[in-house]
Every structure is written in structure tokens, then in C-alpha cells.
Amino acid sequence: MSGERQVGIVLVSHSGPVAESVAELARGLA
């Protein structure tokens, strides 16, 4: 879980709101 969190944080820093929606999708799949 910690790894996924780090990836999410990195994505947010890169893409912002787009990454947030992607993170929500990943959560749903996981």
C-alpha cells in the first residue's frame, strides 16, 4: 500500500487533477 501511495503522490506532483482521477480508478480496481 505504501508503494501505491508513493506512486500516487508522484503522479499528482506531475499531472495534478488528472492523476487524482487515475488514482481513484486504481483504487476501484484494487
MOFENMO-V877124 format. One line per field, one symbol per residue. ss: DSSP state (H for helix, E for strand, C for the rest). burial: 1 if it has 9 or more other ideal C-beta (glycine too) atoms within 8 Angstrom, else 0. A space follows every 10 residues. Layout:
ss=???
burial=???
This chain:
ss=CHHHHHHHHH HHHHHCHHHH HHHHHHHHHC
burial=0001000100 1100000011 0110010000
